[in-house]
Amino acid sequence: MIELVGYLGSALVLISFLMTSVVRLRIVNMVGSLISCIYALVIGSYPLALMNFALILINLRFLWVAAHTSENNYTLLPAARDDALLRFLLERYGEDIEKCFPGVRAGLDKADTAYLLLCDENPAGLVLACRQGESCEILLDYSLPRFRDYSLGRFLHGRLPREGIDRLIYRGPAENHQRYLARMGYAQGADGSWVCELK
């Protein structure tokens, strides 16, 4: 019976690495590490218990930092379409972008508006869009893996009205993003596009 507890802890740790939300990954990983730590103590494997205890502390530290990251830590930086940092991020995270937004890279060349999202002066995400007056068609709204916790999206939607944008339209692949789109206030239209009115 005790071995089943060990298997459960190991399974949760492994499953956590399949998650795209880094906060959810940390929570599931921490629960798995806690179960594995208890299992290790019961069977007398103190090195294994120590390692899992260290993982618990690392996850707690990450979650504490995430919980204390506010919109004051973020910056929205307009960028030229050929900005070196923007190009670097598109290249560096190209494989992840393609996984999150299948086929989207082919249409990015028509973007006429670009923003870099920074957290404490470090890259956290990027936005490529086509702007038409006060409306903006989002071609790519990408967060780096460790910033996928909705706070960056909330900051972006709160900050864009200062740029004169009050309506967002998204027509790209949505199968991986419906929860995010709904949570950010997008509504799906009859043509399949997602529209968000920024207040």
N, C-alpha and C positions, 0 to 999 in steps of 0.2 A: 504493500500500500504506500509506504513512504517513497518508493521509487517513482510512483505515479506523480507525486508532488514534485520530485526532481524533474521529471519529463515536462510537467506543466510549466515550471519556471523557465526551462530551456526553450520550450516552444514559444512562450510569450516574448522572450528576448529575440528570438529569430523572427517572429512575426512583426515585431516592432520595426525592423529594418525594411519592411515592405511598404511602410506608410509614407505618404508624401507630405503630410502635415508633421512638421518637426516637433511641435508641442505634443501631439498625440503620440508620436514615436517615443518621446522622452517619458511620457506617463506610462505607456505600456511596457517600455523597457525597464522602468523603475519597479513596476509591480512584479515583472518577471525576475528581476534581480533580487527583490525582497524575498520572493518564494524560494529562489535558488539559495539565498543566504541562509534561510531557515533550514532548508534541506541539508545544506553543507554542515551546519552546526549539529543537527541531529545525528548525522553519520560520522561526525568527528573530523571532517575535512576542513581544517582551519584555513589553509591557504585559499581554498575555493570560497570560503565564507568571507575572508578578507577582501578578495577581489570583488565579489558581489556587493559588499558593503561600500567599497570605493565607488562602484558604479552608481549605487544609490545616491551617494554624496554628489557625484558629478551631475547626475540628472536633476537633483534638487537645486544645485547651483544654477544650472541652465534655466530651469523653470522660474527661479527667483528673478534672474536677469530678464527673462521674457515678460514676467508680470510687472516689472518695474521699468520696462521700456515704454515710454509714452510718446505721444505725437511730437513732443518737444525735442525728441531725439532724431526726428526725421527731417529731411530737407528735400524739396522738389527743385531740381535743377534743370532748366531748359537746356537742351543740347542740340547742336547741329547734327544733321543726318549722318555726316561723315566724321563725327567726333571720335577720337581715337579710343577713349574709354568705352564708348557705346559699341564700337566695332569689336573691341576686345571681349566685352561681355557676351555679345552675340556669338562670337567664335568659341569662347571658353565654355559657355553653357549651351552650345548649339544642340548637342545630343539630348540634353534634358528638355530644351525648348521643343524639339521635335517630338519627344515622348509626351509632353504635356499638351502640345498644340499640334497634332498631326497635320502635316501639309502646309502649315502656316508660313513657313519661311519663303515659299515661292511668291507670296504676295506682299512681302515687306518692302520691296523696292518702291512701291507707290506711296509710302509714308512721307508726309510733308511736315510732321510735327514729332518731336522726340523729347522725352524727359528721362533723366536719371533720378532714381530715388536713392537717397543716402541715409544711413543710420550712423550717427556720430562720425560723419565724414567718410564712412566706408560704404561701398556699393551694396545696395539691398534689393534693387529691382530696376526695371526699365519699362518704358511705355513708348510704343510707336503707334502713330495715329494719322488719320486724314482729317483735317479741320475744315469745316464749312461754317464760318461765322461763329455763332455761339454753340454749335453742335460739333461733336467730335466722334468720328468712327474709330473705335479702338481696334487696331490690327493685332497688337500684342501687349498684354499687361502681364509681365513676368516678374515673379519674386524669386530671388535666390533661395535655395532650399531651406536655409536656416531662418528665413523670415516669413515662412508661410503660416501665419497665425491670425490673419484678418486685420491686425492692427495697421499694417502697411496699406491695405486696401481702404480702411476707414480714413487714414490720413490723406491718401490720394483723392478720395471723393470729397473730403472736406476742403482740400487745398485748390482743386481745379477751378472752382468758381472765381477765385482771385485772379486766375488766368483768363477770365472772361468766358469760361466754358460752363454751360448750365445743362447740357444734355449729352449723354453718352450713348452710343450705339455699338453693339457688338454683333457681328455676323459670322465670326469664326467658329472653329470646332468647339462645341460646348459639352461634349459627353463627359469630360473630366472636370467640368467647372460649374455644373448647374447649382450645386449647393452654395458655392461662392457667389455666383451671380444673384441668386435669390436673397442671400444674406446681405449683399451690398445694395439691394433695392431695385434690381433689374426686373422687368416684366417682359415675358415673351410675347411678341406680336404674332399676328396670323401668318406673316411671311417667314416666321422662324427666327427673325432677328430679336435681340434682347435690347431693351431700351431702359435707361435710368435717367430720371429727371433729378438733377442735383438741386437741393434746396439751400 
